[in-house]
Amino acid sequence: MTNLTRRNFLGTAALGLVATQASLVEAVQAAPASAGDYGAISPASNTFTDIRQVHAGVLDVGYVDAGPRDGMPVVLFHGWPYDIHAFIDVTPILVSAGYRVIVPHLRGYGSTRFLSPDTPRNGQQASFTADAVAFLDALKIERAIVAGFDWGARIATTLAALWPQRFHALVSVSGYLIGSQEGNVKPLAPKAELQWWYQYYFATPRGELGYRENTHAFARLIWELASPQWKFDDATFARSARSLDNPDHVAISISNYRWRLGLAPSEPRYESIERRLATFPDVAVPTITMEGEANGAPHPDPKNYARKFLKKYEHRHLAGGIGHNLPQEAPRAFAQAILDVAKF
């Protein structure tokens, strides 16, 4: 999940395109009271079935590639403990608008695997950034729109900050989430620290064993806490939870949160990227940031990060009980942000 301070296909498409783009923008900005106004959520029987694989860097990455090959690429990054199905209803909207939509499983999720058993199962911030660059290079994507939430928002933002020439625009849920080990040294206020209970749990051997033995139950609890008004059903959770059965998922998750606290070392191969990120670089691409009013996960105040975005910028606040998994809870609003930022 985010770091507080530094931190049926065609049918769905038709639903997403009922309103004109202008009316969709109005719907987002007016912040309607009903979550359903942000787009229909398809049943769990709607899944991504055409999962491709590509060798990229240290990984064999599993990914979805939908839409016309000559369309502007949109690369969508999921978070923890979610998976590519966070974008199951976003994808057809964007495809219908002519975009090529690419959704990779992160390291430790779904069908993504390490190419070598000897590669450290590292979850530090820069490892995901490097994975993303290698993935884009493997697909020969020179320029794209990037978007994400949770860990995926951090990945998308690091890409846009460090290589703005490669990215047309950015959509980031919870805004600017780039962090550093040094920046995480300073303690937060007690109520803020309380929100990070699982980070400290994962810092212990008991926490690592607990997550390994109860991965699905733990992930479901996080879903419920992070999106307290989202009434997802068992099948919807199970669809994504299968991705957490990846053999490296627990190790990557534990590494990620321990690294943030300085309890796990940085890997030398990522040091140059990490040093650049530790300067908290500005983002020089057009950007829309988003937040759901019912986000129960730690997240920064938009006022505290708006200045980090140097090009045309807009923040969208979604009412109606939208929580942390904004793309899945409000797919039309998330897709509309991508359609709009592409025109900035």
Protein Blocks (a to p, Z undefined) as FASTA:
>chain_A
ZZfklgoklmmmmmmmmpcfklmmmmmmnopablklnopcddfklccfbdcdddehjbcc
ddddedjfkbccddddddddddfklmmmmmmmmmmnopacdddddehiajbccfbfklcc
dfbfklmmmmmmmmmmmnopabdcdddehjllmmmmmmmmmmmmlpmbdcdehiaabdcf
klmmpccdfklmmmmmmmmmmmpmklmmmmmmmmmmmmmmmmmmmmmmbccdfklmmmmm
mmmmpfklmmmmmmmmmmmnopaccdfklmmmmmmmmnopadfbdcdddddfklcbdcdd
fklmmmmpmbdcdddddehhiafklmlmmmmlmmmmmmmmmmZZ
